[in-house]
Amino acid sequence: MAVKKGKKEGSGIQQAAGLIRYFDEESEDAWHISKGMIYFVCIVLSATIYLANNGVIQWLGDLF
């Protein structure tokens, strides 16, 4: 295997440190999602899929 000459050994670490600093900053305009919101969405999605698999949603649709 050929080794490229002229490439510095530590340049990858320096780039990674810059990216870590960039992504570590929080924007005040960014959306903030709490754990409770994630739990709520997961439970609602799971219940919807469960009810759809058991025909409850179709039954409700047939009522109207």
PyMOL Python script that loads the backbone (N, CA, C, O; Angstrom):
from pymol import cmd

cmd.read_pdbstr("""\
ATOM      1  N   MET A   1       0.836  -1.178   0.000  1.00  0.00           N
ATOM      2  CA  MET A   1       0.000   0.000   0.000  1.00  0.00           C
ATOM      3  C   MET A   1       0.879   1.239   0.000  1.00  0.00           C
ATOM      4  O   MET A   1       1.866   1.324   0.732  1.00  0.00           O
ATOM      5  N   ALA A   2       0.511   2.170  -0.814  1.00  0.00           N
ATOM      6  CA  ALA A   2       1.283   3.397  -0.916  1.00  0.00           C
ATOM      7  C   ALA A   2       0.827   4.385   0.153  1.00  0.00           C
ATOM      8  O   ALA A   2      -0.365   4.528   0.424  1.00  0.00           O
ATOM      9  N   VAL A   3       1.783   5.048   0.739  1.00  0.00           N
ATOM     10  CA  VAL A   3       1.499   6.053   1.748  1.00  0.00           C
ATOM     11  C   VAL A   3       1.642   7.416   1.088  1.00  0.00           C
ATOM     12  O   VAL A   3       2.665   7.710   0.469  1.00  0.00           O
ATOM     13  N   LYS A   4       0.622   8.240   1.220  1.00  0.00           N
ATOM     14  CA  LYS A   4       0.674   9.574   0.643  1.00  0.00           C
ATOM     15  C   LYS A   4       1.594  10.445   1.483  1.00  0.00           C
ATOM     16  O   LYS A   4       1.467  10.518   2.705  1.00  0.00           O
ATOM     17  N   LYS A   5       2.512  11.093   0.810  1.00  0.00           N
ATOM     18  CA  LYS A   5       3.405  11.996   1.515  1.00  0.00           C
ATOM     19  C   LYS A   5       2.799  13.390   1.494  1.00  0.00           C
ATOM     20  O   LYS A   5       2.114  13.766   0.543  1.00  0.00           O
ATOM     21  N   GLY A   6       3.047  14.119   2.506  1.00  0.00           N
ATOM     22  CA  GLY A   6       2.556  15.486   2.586  1.00  0.00           C
ATOM     23  C   GLY A   6       1.291  15.613   3.428  1.00  0.00           C
ATOM     24  O   GLY A   6       0.855  16.728   3.715  1.00  0.00           O
ATOM     25  N   LYS A   7       0.709  14.517   3.817  1.00  0.00           N
ATOM     26  CA  LYS A   7      -0.485  14.576   4.657  1.00  0.00           C
ATOM     27  C   LYS A   7      -0.054  14.596   6.120  1.00  0.00           C
ATOM     28  O   LYS A   7       0.737  13.758   6.554  1.00  0.00           O
ATOM     29  N   LYS A   8      -0.569  15.542   6.860  1.00  0.00           N
ATOM     30  CA  LYS A   8      -0.204  15.660   8.266  1.00  0.00           C
ATOM     31  C   LYS A   8      -0.938  14.610   9.083  1.00  0.00           C
ATOM     32  O   LYS A   8      -2.071  14.245   8.772  1.00  0.00           O
ATOM     33  N   GLU A   9      -0.292  14.138  10.112  1.00  0.00           N
ATOM     34  CA  GLU A   9      -0.862  13.094  10.962  1.00  0.00           C
ATOM     35  C   GLU A   9      -2.043  13.586  11.783  1.00  0.00           C
ATOM     36  O   GLU A   9      -3.027  12.858  11.917  1.00  0.00           O
ATOM     37  N   GLY A  10      -1.987  14.787  12.335  1.00  0.00           N
ATOM     38  CA  GLY A  10      -2.988  15.262  13.274  1.00  0.00           C
ATOM     39  C   GLY A  10      -4.088  16.103  12.662  1.00  0.00           C
ATOM     40  O   GLY A  10      -4.903  16.656  13.401  1.00  0.00           O
ATOM     41  N   SER A  11      -4.150  16.225  11.355  1.00  0.00           N
ATOM     42  CA  SER A  11      -5.129  17.129  10.749  1.00  0.00           C
ATOM     43  C   SER A  11      -6.560  16.649  10.948  1.00  0.00           C
ATOM     44  O   SER A  11      -7.463  17.479  11.050  1.00  0.00           O
ATOM     45  N   GLY A  12      -6.801  15.351  11.008  1.00  0.00           N
ATOM     46  CA  GLY A  12      -8.148  14.827  11.218  1.00  0.00           C
ATOM     47  C   GLY A  12      -8.689  15.173  12.591  1.00  0.00           C
ATOM     48  O   GLY A  12      -9.879  15.443  12.748  1.00  0.00           O
ATOM     49  N   ILE A  13      -7.826  15.166  13.572  1.00  0.00           N
ATOM     50  CA  ILE A  13      -8.239  15.491  14.941  1.00  0.00           C
ATOM     51  C   ILE A  13      -8.626  16.964  15.041  1.00  0.00           C
ATOM     52  O   ILE A  13      -9.595  17.310  15.717  1.00  0.00           O
ATOM     53  N   GLN A  14      -7.879  17.816  14.378  1.00  0.00           N
ATOM     54  CA  GLN A  14      -8.192  19.245  14.411  1.00  0.00           C
ATOM     55  C   GLN A  14      -9.521  19.523  13.733  1.00  0.00           C
ATOM     56  O   GLN A  14     -10.308  20.332  14.224  1.00  0.00           O
ATOM     57  N   GLN A  15      -9.783  18.863  12.609  1.00  0.00           N
ATOM     58  CA  GLN A  15     -11.060  19.047  11.916  1.00  0.00           C
ATOM     59  C   GLN A  15     -12.213  18.549  12.779  1.00  0.00           C
ATOM     60  O   GLN A  15     -13.265  19.185  12.843  1.00  0.00           O
ATOM     61  N   ALA A  16     -12.019  17.427  13.434  1.00  0.00           N
ATOM     62  CA  ALA A  16     -13.072  16.880  14.296  1.00  0.00           C
ATOM     63  C   ALA A  16     -13.364  17.814  15.456  1.00  0.00           C
ATOM     64  O   ALA A  16     -14.520  17.972  15.849  1.00  0.00           O
ATOM     65  N   ALA A  17     -12.344  18.426  16.001  1.00  0.00           N
ATOM     66  CA  ALA A  17     -12.548  19.355  17.117  1.00  0.00           C
ATOM     67  C   ALA A  17     -13.359  20.555  16.659  1.00  0.00           C
ATOM     68  O   ALA A  17     -14.216  21.039  17.398  1.00  0.00           O
ATOM     69  N   GLY A  18     -13.104  21.039  15.462  1.00  0.00           N
ATOM     70  CA  GLY A  18     -13.880  22.158  14.928  1.00  0.00           C
ATOM     71  C   GLY A  18     -15.327  21.792  14.714  1.00  0.00           C
ATOM     72  O   GLY A  18     -16.214  22.595  15.002  1.00  0.00           O
ATOM     73  N   LEU A  19     -15.588  20.595  14.213  1.00  0.00           N
ATOM     74  CA  LEU A  19     -16.968  20.145  14.009  1.00  0.00           C
ATOM     75  C   LEU A  19     -17.690  19.959  15.336  1.00  0.00           C
ATOM     76  O   LEU A  19     -18.878  20.262  15.449  1.00  0.00           O
ATOM     77  N   ILE A  20     -16.981  19.466  16.331  1.00  0.00           N
ATOM     78  CA  ILE A  20     -17.600  19.279  17.645  1.00  0.00           C
ATOM     79  C   ILE A  20     -18.010  20.632  18.218  1.00  0.00           C
ATOM     80  O   ILE A  20     -19.099  20.767  18.775  1.00  0.00           O
ATOM     81  N   ARG A  21     -17.144  21.631  18.083  1.00  0.00           N
ATOM     82  CA  ARG A  21     -17.485  22.966  18.576  1.00  0.00           C
ATOM     83  C   ARG A  21     -18.669  23.537  17.794  1.00  0.00           C
ATOM     84  O   ARG A  21     -19.534  24.197  18.370  1.00  0.00           O
ATOM     85  N   TYR A  22     -18.709  23.284  16.485  1.00  0.00           N
ATOM     86  CA  TYR A  22     -19.797  23.813  15.654  1.00  0.00           C
ATOM     87  C   TYR A  22     -21.137  23.196  16.051  1.00  0.00           C
ATOM     88  O   TYR A  22     -22.124  23.916  16.199  1.00  0.00           O
ATOM     89  N   PHE A  23     -21.185  21.884  16.222  1.00  0.00           N
ATOM     90  CA  PHE A  23     -22.442  21.204  16.524  1.00  0.00           C
ATOM     91  C   PHE A  23     -22.805  21.289  18.008  1.00  0.00           C
ATOM     92  O   PHE A  23     -23.939  20.986  18.377  1.00  0.00           O
ATOM     93  N   ASP A  24     -21.879  21.688  18.850  1.00  0.00           N
ATOM     94  CA  ASP A  24     -22.146  21.788  20.277  1.00  0.00           C
ATOM     95  C   ASP A  24     -22.944  23.051  20.610  1.00  0.00           C
ATOM     96  O   ASP A  24     -23.621  23.108  21.637  1.00  0.00           O
ATOM     97  N   GLU A  25     -22.863  24.051  19.749  1.00  0.00           N
ATOM     98  CA  GLU A  25     -23.589  25.292  20.001  1.00  0.00           C
ATOM     99  C   GLU A  25     -25.072  25.078  19.764  1.00  0.00           C
ATOM    100  O   GLU A  25     -25.467  24.399  18.816  1.00  0.00           O
ATOM    101  N   GLU A  26     -25.889  25.658  20.626  1.00  0.00           N
ATOM    102  CA  GLU A  26     -27.339  25.558  20.480  1.00  0.00           C
ATOM    103  C   GLU A  26     -27.879  26.880  19.972  1.00  0.00           C
ATOM    104  O   GLU A  26     -27.516  27.949  20.465  1.00  0.00           O
ATOM    105  N   SER A  27     -28.743  26.793  18.991  1.00  0.00           N
ATOM    106  CA  SER A  27     -29.379  27.987  18.457  1.00  0.00           C
ATOM    107  C   SER A  27     -30.634  28.288  19.274  1.00  0.00           C
ATOM    108  O   SER A  27     -31.360  27.377  19.670  1.00  0.00           O
ATOM    109  N   GLU A  28     -30.877  29.557  19.517  1.00  0.00           N
ATOM    110  CA  GLU A  28     -32.084  29.926  20.251  1.00  0.00           C
ATOM    111  C   GLU A  28     -33.325  29.822  19.379  1.00  0.00           C
ATOM    112  O   GLU A  28     -34.443  29.754  19.890  1.00  0.00           O
ATOM    113  N   ASP A  29     -33.132  29.810  18.053  1.00  0.00           N
ATOM    114  CA  ASP A  29     -34.253  29.698  17.125  1.00  0.00           C
ATOM    115  C   ASP A  29     -34.617  28.239  16.839  1.00  0.00           C
ATOM    116  O   ASP A  29     -35.625  27.971  16.184  1.00  0.00           O
ATOM    117  N   ALA A  30     -33.818  27.308  17.318  1.00  0.00           N
ATOM    118  CA  ALA A  30     -34.047  25.891  17.028  1.00  0.00           C
ATOM    119  C   ALA A  30     -35.252  25.364  17.796  1.00  0.00           C
ATOM    120  O   ALA A  30     -35.616  25.879  18.854  1.00  0.00           O
ATOM    121  N   TRP A  31     -35.855  24.332  17.239  1.00  0.00           N
ATOM    122  CA  TRP A  31     -36.972  23.683  17.916  1.00  0.00           C
ATOM    123  C   TRP A  31     -36.430  22.892  19.092  1.00  0.00           C
ATOM    124  O   TRP A  31     -35.379  22.259  19.001  1.00  0.00           O
ATOM    125  N   HIS A  32     -37.158  22.937  20.196  1.00  0.00           N
ATOM    126  CA  HIS A  32     -36.776  22.170  21.374  1.00  0.00           C
ATOM    127  C   HIS A  32     -37.846  21.111  21.608  1.00  0.00           C
ATOM    128  O   HIS A  32     -39.016  21.433  21.818  1.00  0.00           O
ATOM    129  N   ILE A  33     -37.439  19.854  21.571  1.00  0.00           N
ATOM    130  CA  ILE A  33     -38.368  18.737  21.729  1.00  0.00           C
ATOM    131  C   ILE A  33     -38.071  18.073  23.066  1.00  0.00           C
ATOM    132  O   ILE A  33     -36.946  17.639  23.314  1.00  0.00           O
ATOM    133  N   SER A  34     -39.078  17.996  23.920  1.00  0.00           N
ATOM    134  CA  SER A  34     -38.879  17.392  25.237  1.00  0.00           C
ATOM    135  C   SER A  34     -39.081  15.884  25.160  1.00  0.00           C
ATOM    136  O   SER A  34     -39.623  15.361  24.186  1.00  0.00           O
ATOM    137  N   LYS A  35     -38.638  15.202  26.201  1.00  0.00           N
ATOM    138  CA  LYS A  35     -38.821  13.754  26.277  1.00  0.00           C
ATOM    139  C   LYS A  35     -40.300  13.398  26.314  1.00  0.00           C
ATOM    140  O   LYS A  35     -40.717  12.405  25.719  1.00  0.00           O
ATOM    141  N   GLY A  36     -41.083  14.197  27.004  1.00  0.00           N
ATOM    142  CA  GLY A  36     -42.516  13.944  27.092  1.00  0.00           C
ATOM    143  C   GLY A  36     -43.198  13.979  25.733  1.00  0.00           C
ATOM    144  O   GLY A  36     -44.092  13.178  25.462  1.00  0.00           O
ATOM    145  N   MET A  37     -42.775  14.909  24.876  1.00  0.00           N
ATOM    146  CA  MET A  37     -43.355  14.984  23.537  1.00  0.00           C
ATOM    147  C   MET A  37     -43.013  13.737  22.722  1.00  0.00           C
ATOM    148  O   MET A  37     -43.853  13.229  21.978  1.00  0.00           O
ATOM    149  N   ILE A  38     -41.787  13.249  22.861  1.00  0.00           N
ATOM    150  CA  ILE A  38     -41.373  12.034  22.148  1.00  0.00           C
ATOM    151  C   ILE A  38     -42.197  10.847  22.633  1.00  0.00           C
ATOM    152  O   ILE A  38     -42.681  10.056  21.824  1.00  0.00           O
ATOM    153  N   TYR A  39     -42.360  10.718  23.958  1.00  0.00           N
ATOM    154  CA  TYR A  39     -43.159   9.622  24.508  1.00  0.00           C
ATOM    155  C   TYR A  39     -44.602   9.705  24.004  1.00  0.00           C
ATOM    156  O   TYR A  39     -45.178   8.690  23.610  1.00  0.00           O
ATOM    157  N   PHE A  40     -45.179  10.891  24.012  1.00  0.00           N
ATOM    158  CA  PHE A  40     -46.557  11.078  23.577  1.00  0.00           C
ATOM    159  C   PHE A  40     -46.735  10.671  22.113  1.00  0.00           C
ATOM    160  O   PHE A  40     -47.685   9.963  21.778  1.00  0.00           O
ATOM    161  N   VAL A  41     -45.837  11.110  21.252  1.00  0.00           N
ATOM    162  CA  VAL A  41     -45.935  10.783  19.825  1.00  0.00           C
ATOM    163  C   VAL A  41     -45.775   9.280  19.616  1.00  0.00           C
ATOM    164  O   VAL A  41     -46.499   8.692  18.812  1.00  0.00           O
ATOM    165  N   CYS A  42     -44.853   8.657  20.316  1.00  0.00           N
ATOM    166  CA  CYS A  42     -44.646   7.208  20.174  1.00  0.00           C
ATOM    167  C   CYS A  42     -45.873   6.421  20.632  1.00  0.00           C
ATOM    168  O   CYS A  42     -46.264   5.452  19.981  1.00  0.00           O
ATOM    169  N   ILE A  43     -46.481   6.829  21.744  1.00  0.00           N
ATOM    170  CA  ILE A  43     -47.663   6.126  22.251  1.00  0.00           C
ATOM    171  C   ILE A  43     -48.840   6.301  21.297  1.00  0.00           C
ATOM    172  O   ILE A  43     -49.548   5.337  21.008  1.00  0.00           O
ATOM    173  N   VAL A  44     -49.057   7.520  20.805  1.00  0.00           N
ATOM    174  CA  VAL A  44     -50.166   7.766  19.877  1.00  0.00           C
ATOM    175  C   VAL A  44     -49.958   6.996  18.576  1.00  0.00           C
ATOM    176  O   VAL A  44     -50.900   6.399  18.054  1.00  0.00           O
ATOM    177  N   LEU A  45     -48.744   7.003  18.054  1.00  0.00           N
ATOM    178  CA  LEU A  45     -48.456   6.267  16.818  1.00  0.00           C
ATOM    179  C   LEU A  45     -48.652   4.765  17.019  1.00  0.00           C
ATOM    180  O   LEU A  45     -49.224   4.093  16.161  1.00  0.00           O
ATOM    181  N   SER A  46     -48.181   4.241  18.142  1.00  0.00           N
ATOM    182  CA  SER A  46     -48.350   2.813  18.434  1.00  0.00           C
ATOM    183  C   SER A  46     -49.818   2.440  18.569  1.00  0.00           C
ATOM    184  O   SER A  46     -50.247   1.411  18.048  1.00  0.00           O
ATOM    185  N   ALA A  47     -50.587   3.265  19.260  1.00  0.00           N
ATOM    186  CA  ALA A  47     -52.014   2.992  19.428  1.00  0.00           C
ATOM    187  C   ALA A  47     -52.741   3.050  18.094  1.00  0.00           C
ATOM    188  O   ALA A  47     -53.622   2.229  17.838  1.00  0.00           O
ATOM    189  N   THR A  48     -52.387   4.005  17.242  1.00  0.00           N
ATOM    190  CA  THR A  48     -53.011   4.119  15.924  1.00  0.00           C
ATOM    191  C   THR A  48     -52.726   2.890  15.083  1.00  0.00           C
ATOM    192  O   THR A  48     -53.633   2.361  14.441  1.00  0.00           O
ATOM    193  N   ILE A  49     -51.489   2.427  15.072  1.00  0.00           N
ATOM    194  CA  ILE A  49     -51.134   1.228  14.304  1.00  0.00           C
ATOM    195  C   ILE A  49     -51.859   0.006  14.856  1.00  0.00           C
ATOM    196  O   ILE A  49     -52.357  -0.819  14.089  1.00  0.00           O
ATOM    197  N   TYR A  50     -51.922  -0.115  16.179  1.00  0.00           N
ATOM    198  CA  TYR A  50     -52.624  -1.240  16.802  1.00  0.00           C
ATOM    199  C   TYR A  50     -54.104  -1.251  16.421  1.00  0.00           C
ATOM    200  O   TYR A  50     -54.656  -2.288  16.053  1.00  0.00           O
ATOM    201  N   LEU A  51     -54.736  -0.079  16.517  1.00  0.00           N
ATOM    202  CA  LEU A  51     -56.158   0.005  16.192  1.00  0.00           C
ATOM    203  C   LEU A  51     -56.407  -0.228  14.704  1.00  0.00           C
ATOM    204  O   LEU A  51     -57.421  -0.818  14.331  1.00  0.00           O
ATOM    205  N   ALA A  52     -55.500   0.225  13.862  1.00  0.00           N
ATOM    206  CA  ALA A  52     -55.645   0.002  12.420  1.00  0.00           C
ATOM    207  C   ALA A  52     -55.518  -1.478  12.088  1.00  0.00           C
ATOM    208  O   ALA A  52     -56.246  -1.979  11.231  1.00  0.00           O
ATOM    209  N   ASN A  53     -54.615  -2.183  12.743  1.00  0.00           N
ATOM    210  CA  ASN A  53     -54.442  -3.618  12.486  1.00  0.00           C
ATOM    211  C   ASN A  53     -55.633  -4.435  12.964  1.00  0.00           C
ATOM    212  O   ASN A  53     -55.891  -5.514  12.430  1.00  0.00           O
ATOM    213  N   ASN A  54     -56.367  -3.941  13.964  1.00  0.00           N
ATOM    214  CA  ASN A  54     -57.511  -4.667  14.484  1.00  0.00           C
ATOM    215  C   ASN A  54     -58.836  -4.196  13.894  1.00  0.00           C
ATOM    216  O   ASN A  54     -59.895  -4.639  14.337  1.00  0.00           O
ATOM    217  N   GLY A  55     -58.797  -3.314  12.911  1.00  0.00           N
ATOM    218  CA  GLY A  55     -60.002  -2.900  12.206  1.00  0.00           C
ATOM    219  C   GLY A  55     -60.834  -1.847  12.902  1.00  0.00           C
ATOM    220  O   GLY A  55     -61.923  -1.527  12.427  1.00  0.00           O
ATOM    221  N   VAL A  56     -60.371  -1.300  14.000  1.00  0.00           N
ATOM    222  CA  VAL A  56     -61.152  -0.321  14.743  1.00  0.00           C
ATOM    223  C   VAL A  56     -61.274   0.985  13.962  1.00  0.00           C
ATOM    224  O   VAL A  56     -62.339   1.601  13.954  1.00  0.00           O
ATOM    225  N   ILE A  57     -60.209   1.407  13.315  1.00  0.00           N
ATOM    226  CA  ILE A  57     -60.243   2.661  12.566  1.00  0.00           C
ATOM    227  C   ILE A  57     -61.185   2.550  11.367  1.00  0.00           C
ATOM    228  O   ILE A  57     -61.910   3.493  11.051  1.00  0.00           O
ATOM    229  N   GLN A  58     -61.168   1.412  10.714  1.00  0.00           N
ATOM    230  CA  GLN A  58     -62.091   1.202   9.590  1.00  0.00           C
ATOM    231  C   GLN A  58     -63.533   1.182  10.101  1.00  0.00           C
ATOM    232  O   GLN A  58     -64.428   1.720   9.449  1.00  0.00           O
ATOM    233  N   TRP A  59     -63.759   0.574  11.242  1.00  0.00           N
ATOM    234  CA  TRP A  59     -65.094   0.537  11.829  1.00  0.00           C
ATOM    235  C   TRP A  59     -65.579   1.950  12.161  1.00  0.00           C
ATOM    236  O   TRP A  59     -66.738   2.289  11.923  1.00  0.00           O
ATOM    237  N   LEU A  60     -64.675   2.770  12.717  1.00  0.00           N
ATOM    238  CA  LEU A  60     -65.041   4.160  13.006  1.00  0.00           C
ATOM    239  C   LEU A  60     -65.342   4.937  11.718  1.00  0.00           C
ATOM    240  O   LEU A  60     -66.248   5.770  11.688  1.00  0.00           O
ATOM    241  N   GLY A  61     -64.587   4.662  10.674  1.00  0.00           N
ATOM    242  CA  GLY A  61     -64.817   5.317   9.390  1.00  0.00           C
ATOM    243  C   GLY A  61     -66.151   4.934   8.795  1.00  0.00           C
ATOM    244  O   GLY A  61     -66.803   5.758   8.153  1.00  0.00           O
ATOM    245  N   ASP A  62     -66.569   3.686   8.998  1.00  0.00           N
ATOM    246  CA  ASP A  62     -67.864   3.226   8.480  1.00  0.00           C
ATOM    247  C   ASP A  62     -69.040   3.845   9.226  1.00  0.00           C
ATOM    248  O   ASP A  62     -70.139   3.917   8.675  1.00  0.00           O
ATOM    249  N   LEU A  63     -68.842   4.292  10.457  1.00  0.00           N
ATOM    250  CA  LEU A  63     -69.921   4.917  11.210  1.00  0.00           C
ATOM    251  C   LEU A  63     -70.306   6.276  10.645  1.00  0.00           C
ATOM    252  O   LEU A  63     -71.463   6.684  10.743  1.00  0.00           O
ATOM    253  N   PHE A  64     -69.349   6.975  10.057  1.00  0.00           N
ATOM    254  CA  PHE A  64     -69.610   8.322   9.545  1.00  0.00           C
ATOM    255  C   PHE A  64     -69.757   8.264   8.090  1.00  0.00           C
ATOM    256  O   PHE A  64     -69.983   9.291   7.451  1.00  0.00           O
TER     257      PHE A  64
END
""", "prot")
cmd.dss("prot")
cmd.show_as("cartoon", "prot")
cmd.util.cbc("prot")
cmd.orient("prot")
